[in-house]
Amino acid sequence: MRVALALALILLLSVANAQNLTINIVNYEGGVVSVQIFGENFSINKTFQNSSVTFPVEPGNYHVITIYKNLSIVKNVNVTNDTTLYLTFEETNDVSSLFYLNRHVIVGNGEVVEIDVIYNPTEKFFRGDLEKIIPKDAKNLSILEFTGRLEDFSVEDNKIFYKSVVIQPNSSIRAVYHYFFDSNEMILSSELETKQLVLFLPPDVNAISEDLSFAGTHALGSATYNIYTATNLSKGKTIEVKFERAEVKSEERKSGFNFFFVVGAVLILAGVALYVYSKKKEGKAEEKEEWKV
């Protein structure tokens, strides 16, 4: 009897502490909605066929995945009181709304790796075709990573065509390319507006370009590299770069240029840049805080 009363009391206290987490589909047009919620001691998977559903949950942090019309929105939410997530599953195919948050071009020993972060700043899903232009003298192109969802892609000469790419609202995708390049001249194309372009070169190579600014010689771990940057490039802009040998200090020559070490480091830094940018957009970072290589 006492055990039953204790269990009943615990249940009542649990209900009293519970908050309502509501998922509201703003543009619901019929059909099935699937919601998965994960918390520290809580998980649920539910489908419904109306514009909203409510879950009683304990205060805490939750990972919410909502799927509707073959699209998914992922949210992390801290529930301290009754909370409603208003989700919009609208789409746009307007490529001009996208931009490169950052592009990194790492050149060394006849190899090149390009790391592109494409950002969708709108409140709508982007679903459309994208194009990537590789320098014309590139050989043996490989797509190492493409995190966006897509139907198909094709390669023609020095162009990559991505069909029906999906990018979530206020989110980004990343593309990583590798190719061999043995020319002393390179033309970099901006298929989208580009917030920041960063070119990495071995310490014994300089870049000559009217559009790039020298940002210094930097050491990262065992790698030393020259950095050149450009910012706020308009869509369709091309940057012509010529490479020439440079005199280097003995300590720089000794440290060398570890190509794949730099690639790994840049992948991490690009992730940091995206995190800082996202926090700025949410108003959680100071305006003076900027990411620089």
ABEGO torsion letter per residue (X at the ends): XAAAAAAAAAAAAAAAABBBBBBBBAABAEEBBBBBBBBAABBBBBBBBBABBBBBBBBEBBBBBBBBGGBBBBBBBBBABBBBBBBBABBBABAAABBBABBBBBBBGGBBBBBBBBBBABABBBBBBBBBBBBAABBGBBBABBABBBABBBBBEABBBBBGBBBBBGBBBBBBBBBBBABABBBBBBABBBABBBBBBBAABBBBBAABBBAEBBBBEABBBBBBBBBGBBBGBBBBBBBBBBBBBAAAAAAEBBAAAAAAAAAAAAAAAAAAAAAAAAGABBAABBBBX
